[in-house]
Amino acid sequence: MRVVSLLPSATELLAFVGASDLLVGVSHECDHPAGVEKFPKLTRPPIDHHSMTSAEIDAAIGKHLSETGSLYWLDAELLEELQPDLILTQGLCDVCAVSLKVVQESVSDLSTKPRVLSMNPTTLDEVLACAIEVSDAVGRGAQARENVVALRERLARVEEAVAGLPRPRIGAIEWLDPPFSAGHWVPEMVRLAGGEEIFAEEGEPSARLSWEEVFSAAPEALVLMPCGFDTARALQEARALPGLEGWSDVPAVRSGRVWAVDANSYFSRPAPRLVEGVEILARLLHPEAFPDVPSSGGAARLTVPVAR
């Protein structure tokens, strides 16, 4: 079987079920596990986000989507050349990957007719179900089911460790300028890690906020997880926050419980590493429950002086 993955989470799912050997092409953003960068890239973005601020990225994305309807370009000629049997994609978010409509239009013009598997999970359970769905599609179902059981056991151990502890009110922020709540599976991750997410409901999409709304809600902890950014880039963007009016009055700021995390690896993508994201959150919120495990993995405390 020949498989093309048009989103990073699908590439991770293939590796999780032991089927990376079937890959013949990936998206430009596929970077995990190591080695996937060697495959032909089928997509290309219209903007270079590495040289832009969060506000500039947000404006450029909105403008491009309104003008073209799709944020990414798909190489139809390369797709024809690769002749995949299966294409893994999604229809949940046009910002996260090439739109499903573009994929379907490109497939309709191919000389072969590969199966298109579109995955649209909004909860952790659905993410794990996608792992089974992908594994069944490539004939690796037995291994996937064993691996999913192991992930569920890890989640159960976290829940057990934080059971009965105080549940701080958490503000998980998916974008910083403008601010967005972190929706879909993130509120569930916060709950499993022993917190209470205050800006989004489980399974619901993220929503635009204002920093005034964030500050007035008085979160006891802030977890900054800009979609697609690693910890270093999140910290870079967060350095402007202490200059905002009201920042120094937020309980999370006063208690030093503001963290930037590696959203690209552990929070943004609907893939198995979300379980590690739950473990990271639990160690941040309840370090006393994990005395033998470092709490800093995948996260960094925001140490910029509080503006007065």
C-alpha positions as CSV (number, residue, x, y, z in Angstrom):
1,M,0.0,0.0,0.0
2,R,1.1,3.5,-0.8
3,V,0.0,6.2,1.6
4,V,0.1,10.0,1.4
5,S,-0.4,12.1,4.6
6,L,-1.5,15.7,4.1
7,L,-1.4,16.6,7.8
8,P,1.2,16.2,10.6
9,S,-1.1,14.4,13.0
10,A,-1.9,11.7,10.3
11,T,1.9,11.2,9.8
12,E,2.2,10.7,13.6
13,L,-0.7,8.3,13.6
14,L,0.9,6.2,10.9
15,A,4.1,5.9,13.0
16,F,2.0,5.1,16.1
17,V,0.5,2.1,14.3
18,G,3.8,1.0,12.9
19,A,3.0,1.9,9.3
20,S,5.6,4.6,8.4
21,D,7.0,2.3,5.9
22,L,3.9,2.8,3.7
23,L,4.5,6.6,3.4
24,V,5.3,8.0,0.0
25,G,4.5,11.7,0.5
26,V,3.7,14.2,3.3
27,S,2.7,17.8,3.9
28,H,5.2,20.6,4.3
29,E,4.5,20.6,8.1
30,C,5.1,16.9,8.8
31,D,8.1,16.8,11.1
32,H,7.5,13.8,13.5
33,P,8.8,11.2,13.8
34,A,12.4,12.0,12.7
35,G,12.9,10.9,9.1
36,V,9.6,12.0,7.6
37,E,11.4,15.0,6.2
38,K,12.9,12.8,3.5
39,F,9.5,12.3,1.8
40,P,8.3,14.5,-1.1
41,K,6.2,17.5,0.1
42,L,2.8,17.8,-1.5
43,T,1.7,21.1,0.1
44,R,3.0,24.6,0.4
45,P,1.9,27.6,2.5
46,P,1.3,31.0,1.0
47,I,3.1,32.9,3.9
48,D,6.4,32.5,5.7
49,H,5.2,32.6,9.3
50,H,8.7,32.3,10.7
51,S,9.4,36.0,10.0
52,M,6.0,37.3,11.1
53,T,4.4,38.2,14.4
54,S,1.3,36.5,15.7
55,A,-0.8,39.5,14.7
56,E,0.7,39.5,11.2
57,I,0.1,35.8,10.8
58,D,-3.5,36.1,11.8
59,A,-4.1,39.0,9.4
60,A,-2.4,37.2,6.5
61,I,-4.3,34.0,7.1
62,G,-7.7,35.8,7.2
63,K,-6.8,37.7,4.0
64,H,-5.7,34.6,2.1
65,L,-8.7,32.5,3.1
66,S,-11.1,35.2,2.1
67,E,-9.5,35.6,-1.3
68,T,-8.8,32.0,-2.2
69,G,-10.9,29.8,0.1
70,S,-7.8,27.6,0.9
71,L,-4.7,28.4,2.8
72,Y,-2.4,25.8,1.2
73,W,-1.4,24.8,-2.3
74,L,-1.6,21.1,-3.2
75,D,0.8,19.7,-5.8
76,A,-1.6,17.7,-8.0
77,E,1.1,16.7,-10.5
78,L,3.2,15.1,-7.7
79,L,0.1,13.4,-6.3
80,E,-0.5,11.8,-9.7
81,E,3.1,10.8,-9.8
82,L,3.1,9.2,-6.4
83,Q,-0.1,7.1,-7.2
84,P,-1.2,6.6,-3.6
85,D,-3.8,4.0,-2.6
86,L,-4.7,6.0,0.5
87,I,-4.7,9.8,1.3
88,L,-5.0,10.9,4.9
89,T,-6.4,14.3,5.4
90,Q,-8.9,16.3,7.5
91,G,-11.9,18.7,7.2
92,L,-11.8,20.1,10.7
93,C,-9.7,23.2,10.2
94,D,-8.7,25.0,7.0
95,V,-5.8,26.7,8.9
96,C,-4.3,23.4,10.0
97,A,-4.0,21.7,6.6
98,V,-5.0,21.8,3.0
99,S,-8.8,22.0,2.7
100,L,-10.8,18.8,2.1
101,K,-12.4,20.4,-0.9
102,V,-9.1,21.0,-2.6
103,V,-8.1,17.4,-1.9
104,Q,-11.3,16.0,-3.3
105,E,-11.0,18.1,-6.4
106,S,-7.4,17.0,-7.0
107,V,-8.3,13.3,-6.4
108,S,-11.2,13.6,-9.0
109,D,-8.6,14.4,-11.7
110,L,-6.2,11.5,-10.9
111,S,-5.9,8.6,-13.2
112,T,-6.2,6.3,-10.2
113,K,-8.9,6.7,-7.5
114,P,-7.3,6.5,-4.1
115,R,-9.3,6.3,-0.9
116,V,-9.5,9.6,0.9
117,L,-9.7,9.2,4.7
118,S,-10.7,12.5,6.4
119,M,-10.3,12.5,10.1
120,N,-12.0,15.2,12.2
121,P,-11.6,14.4,15.9
122,T,-12.7,17.0,18.5
123,T,-12.0,14.9,21.7
124,L,-9.2,12.7,23.0
125,D,-11.4,9.7,22.6
126,E,-12.0,10.5,19.0
127,V,-8.2,11.0,18.5
128,L,-7.6,7.5,19.8
129,A,-10.4,6.3,17.6
130,C,-8.7,7.8,14.6
131,A,-5.6,5.7,15.4
132,I,-7.7,2.6,15.1
133,E,-9.4,3.9,11.9
134,V,-6.0,4.5,10.3
135,S,-4.6,1.2,11.5
136,D,-7.5,-0.7,10.0
137,A,-7.2,1.2,6.7
138,V,-3.5,0.0,6.4
139,G,-3.9,-3.4,7.9
140,R,-2.1,-2.8,11.3
141,G,-5.1,-2.9,13.6
142,A,-3.8,-5.3,16.2
143,Q,-0.7,-3.2,17.0
144,A,-2.8,0.0,17.2
145,R,-5.3,-1.5,19.6
146,E,-2.4,-2.5,22.0
147,N,-0.9,0.9,21.7
148,V,-4.2,2.7,22.4
149,V,-4.7,0.6,25.5
150,A,-1.3,1.7,26.7
151,L,-2.2,5.3,26.2
152,R,-5.4,4.9,28.1
153,E,-3.5,3.4,31.0
154,R,-1.2,6.4,31.1
155,L,-4.2,8.8,31.2
156,A,-5.7,6.7,34.0
157,R,-2.5,7.0,36.0
158,V,-2.6,10.8,35.7
159,E,-6.2,10.9,36.8
160,E,-5.4,8.7,39.8
161,A,-2.4,10.9,40.8
162,V,-4.4,14.2,40.8
163,A,-7.7,12.8,42.2
164,G,-8.8,14.8,45.3
165,L,-6.4,17.6,44.7
166,P,-7.6,21.3,44.3
167,R,-8.5,22.0,40.7
168,P,-7.2,25.4,39.7
169,R,-9.1,27.5,37.2
170,I,-7.0,27.4,34.0
171,G,-6.9,29.7,31.0
172,A,-5.5,27.8,28.0
173,I,-4.7,30.3,25.3
174,E,-4.3,28.9,21.7
175,W,-3.2,32.2,20.1
176,L,-1.9,35.3,21.6
177,D,-2.5,38.2,19.2
178,P,-5.5,38.2,19.1
179,P,-6.1,35.8,21.9
180,F,-8.1,32.6,21.3
181,S,-9.3,30.0,23.7
182,A,-8.0,26.5,23.2
183,G,-10.9,24.3,22.3
184,H,-11.7,20.8,21.1
185,W,-9.6,18.3,23.1
186,V,-7.7,20.8,25.2
187,P,-10.4,21.4,27.9
188,E,-10.6,17.6,28.3
189,M,-6.8,17.5,28.7
190,V,-7.0,20.2,31.4
191,R,-9.7,18.2,33.2
192,L,-7.7,15.0,33.1
193,A,-4.6,16.9,34.4
194,G,-6.5,18.2,37.4
195,G,-7.6,21.6,36.3
196,E,-10.8,23.5,35.3
197,E,-10.6,25.2,31.9
198,I,-12.6,28.4,32.0
199,F,-12.7,29.7,28.4
200,A,-13.8,26.6,26.3
201,E,-16.0,23.6,26.6
202,E,-14.9,20.0,25.8
203,G,-15.3,19.2,22.1
204,E,-16.1,22.8,21.1
205,P,-14.0,24.9,18.8
206,S,-11.7,27.6,19.9
207,A,-13.1,31.1,20.0
208,R,-11.7,34.6,19.8
209,L,-11.3,36.4,23.1
210,S,-9.9,39.8,24.3
211,W,-7.2,40.1,26.9
212,E,-9.7,42.1,29.0
213,E,-12.0,39.0,29.1
214,V,-9.0,36.8,30.0
215,F,-7.9,39.1,32.8
216,S,-11.4,39.7,34.2
217,A,-11.9,35.9,34.5
218,A,-9.1,35.9,37.0
219,P,-7.5,32.5,35.9
220,E,-5.3,30.9,38.6
221,A,-3.0,29.6,35.9
222,L,-2.3,30.5,32.3
223,V,-1.0,28.0,29.8
224,L,0.1,29.7,26.6
225,M,-0.1,27.3,23.7
226,P,-0.1,29.2,20.4
227,C,-1.1,26.7,17.7
228,G,1.9,25.4,15.6
229,F,4.5,27.0,17.9
230,D,7.1,25.3,20.0
231,T,8.0,26.5,23.5
232,A,10.7,28.9,22.4
233,R,8.5,30.6,19.9
234,A,5.6,30.8,22.4
235,L,7.9,32.4,24.9
236,Q,9.0,34.9,22.3
237,E,5.4,35.9,21.5
238,A,4.5,36.0,25.2
239,R,7.1,38.6,26.1
240,A,4.7,41.4,25.0
241,L,2.0,40.3,27.5
242,P,3.4,42.0,30.7
243,G,3.0,45.3,28.9
244,L,-0.8,44.9,28.7
245,E,-3.0,46.8,31.2
246,G,-4.3,44.5,33.9
247,W,-1.6,41.8,33.5
248,S,-0.1,42.3,36.9
249,D,-3.5,41.9,38.6
250,V,-4.2,38.4,37.3
251,P,-3.9,35.7,40.0
252,A,-1.9,33.4,37.7
253,V,0.7,36.2,37.1
254,R,0.9,37.1,40.8
255,S,1.5,33.4,41.8
256,G,4.0,32.8,39.0
257,R,1.8,30.2,37.3
258,V,2.1,31.3,33.7
259,W,3.7,28.8,31.3
260,A,4.5,28.6,27.6
261,V,4.3,25.1,26.2
262,D,5.3,23.2,23.0
263,A,1.8,23.3,21.4
264,N,3.1,22.0,18.1
265,S,4.2,18.7,19.7
266,Y,1.8,18.1,22.6
267,F,-1.4,20.2,22.3
268,S,-2.3,21.4,18.8
269,R,-2.2,18.2,16.8
270,P,-4.8,15.5,17.2
271,A,-2.2,12.7,17.6
272,P,-1.0,10.3,20.3
273,R,1.4,12.8,21.8
274,L,-1.6,14.6,23.3
275,V,-1.4,12.0,26.1
276,E,2.1,13.4,26.9
277,G,0.5,16.8,26.8
278,V,-1.9,15.7,29.6
279,E,1.1,14.5,31.6
280,I,2.9,17.8,31.1
281,L,-0.1,19.8,32.3
282,A,-0.6,17.6,35.3
283,R,3.0,18.1,36.4
284,L,2.7,21.9,35.9
285,L,-0.5,22.1,37.9
286,H,0.2,19.5,40.6
287,P,4.0,19.1,40.9
288,E,3.4,17.6,44.4
289,A,1.7,14.6,42.8
290,F,4.8,13.8,40.7
291,P,7.8,14.4,43.0
292,D,10.1,12.1,40.9
293,V,9.3,13.6,37.5
294,P,10.7,16.9,36.2
295,S,7.8,19.3,35.6
296,S,9.6,21.4,32.9
297,G,9.5,19.0,30.0
298,G,7.8,20.6,27.1
299,A,7.1,23.8,29.0
300,A,8.7,26.9,30.3
301,R,7.6,29.4,33.0
302,L,7.1,33.0,31.8
303,T,9.7,34.9,33.8
304,V,9.4,38.3,32.3
305,P,9.1,40.9,35.2
306,V,5.5,41.9,36.0
307,A,4.7,45.3,34.6
308,R,3.8,47.9,37.2
